[in-house]
Amino acid sequence: AFSPNSPQSGPIQLQPPAGPAYPSSAPLQSGPILPQALNSGAFLFAPSQSSPLHPSAFQSGPFLANSMPSSPVQPSAFQNGSFPNLPGGGPAAFQVPPGYVQQQSPVGVIRSASVIQPARTSPMRRVFIAIGTGFVIALIVAVSYFAFLQKPTATQSTTPTRSIVQTHPKKLPSLPAITVTDPQALYTQATSRAAASTDPLSAQSDNDWETVNSPGTCSFDGKTLHAVNSSADTRATMCIANATKYKNIAFQAQLTALKGDTEGLIVRADSKGQQMYLFSITTTGMYTLAVTNGQNGTLAHVLVGGTSPAIKQGQNQTNQMTLIARDNTLYLYVNQKFLTKVNDTTAASGNVGLFVGNSQGDVSEARFTNAKMWSV
């Protein structure tokens, strides 16, 4: 019986119930009430409780009665079924009833376990699940097969990849020497022969085109060889055919200036793109023949130049250019018209090529088609 008028001056005293089951000589409780004291309602007489009751003393679950542990059982001993080894031998057996899960909780906090009801699946539901799974698998297979069928076939790369590498230059056919000296007659006889090479320049070929020693790029767009320099640079962007190392040759191509003011042909170029002859025309109707010797980098020395009405002026105009290198003499032609010739001994043989540039140091761009070569 508690009296509301008389305050509690000390620890709560637990009085034993009447009856012979609780002897008056029971030992005094000197520490926390142990879980075993709560087994089957047997409470110990503890007239001198020296500390508060631990929450663990009231946690639900089976308690041990076989032997007394030497220290209070901590709350963690009842979590996850992990119990300390007892003097009586072996861990305590704690069975979790079916349908219950062991509840993880902080020490000193009492939380109830939740019941997990096993899912029940009707036979018809299992049939629907199986049908749905099969349909999803069939759909994935069908989509994958359709994507495989729709995969585009391999196309020519837009960059002049050197997939065809010539270990040796292509040989020119052995033809009788041309004996005429008239420049226009030379052009007619040279271009009337069987061509050593006919290259539409729509894709990479056995001529092995490559961008060499240039600030820009050369690429194929499926119809033309496209040379472009998108930076402000006065240097020419050169596209060299690595498999065309010739001495006496007539080289011809069609060129269309898209941006910039200069485009042209190259003959007798070395592999580093430092020594060569460059035959150029401009969008203003001028032409030049220059040479680089490799000793001053790629600085070109103009051998000859002038203007000609045969040159179609302006951008987006297509001109056919022809350069004949025969021994130490070079002949220049535009649209089948002879322009001039010059003698020089700087380069005796080498590769052919194409280039685009801009004397104003601005963007330059051109397209090249129908490259042909003849032995002279």
Secondary structure as GFF3:
##gff-version 3
##sequence-region A 1 376
A	DSSP	three_ten_helix	35	41	.	.	.	ID=ss1
A	DSSP	three_ten_helix	55	58	.	.	.	ID=ss2
A	DSSP	three_ten_helix	75	78	.	.	.	ID=ss3
A	DSSP	alpha_helix	123	150	.	.	.	ID=ss4
A	DSSP	alpha_helix	183	192	.	.	.	ID=ss5
A	DSSP	beta_strand	197	199	.	.	.	ID=ss6
A	DSSP	beta_strand	209	211	.	.	.	ID=ss7
A	DSSP	beta_strand	217	220	.	.	.	ID=ss8
A	DSSP	beta_strand	225	229	.	.	.	ID=ss9
A	DSSP	beta_strand	237	241	.	.	.	ID=ss10
A	DSSP	beta_strand	249	259	.	.	.	ID=ss11
A	DSSP	beta_strand	262	269	.	.	.	ID=ss12
A	DSSP	beta_strand	275	282	.	.	.	ID=ss13
A	DSSP	beta_strand	286	293	.	.	.	ID=ss14
A	DSSP	beta_strand	301	307	.	.	.	ID=ss15
A	DSSP	beta_strand	318	326	.	.	.	ID=ss16
A	DSSP	beta_strand	329	334	.	.	.	ID=ss17
A	DSSP	beta_strand	337	343	.	.	.	ID=ss18
A	DSSP	beta_strand	351	357	.	.	.	ID=ss19
A	DSSP	beta_strand	364	375	.	.	.	ID=ss20
###
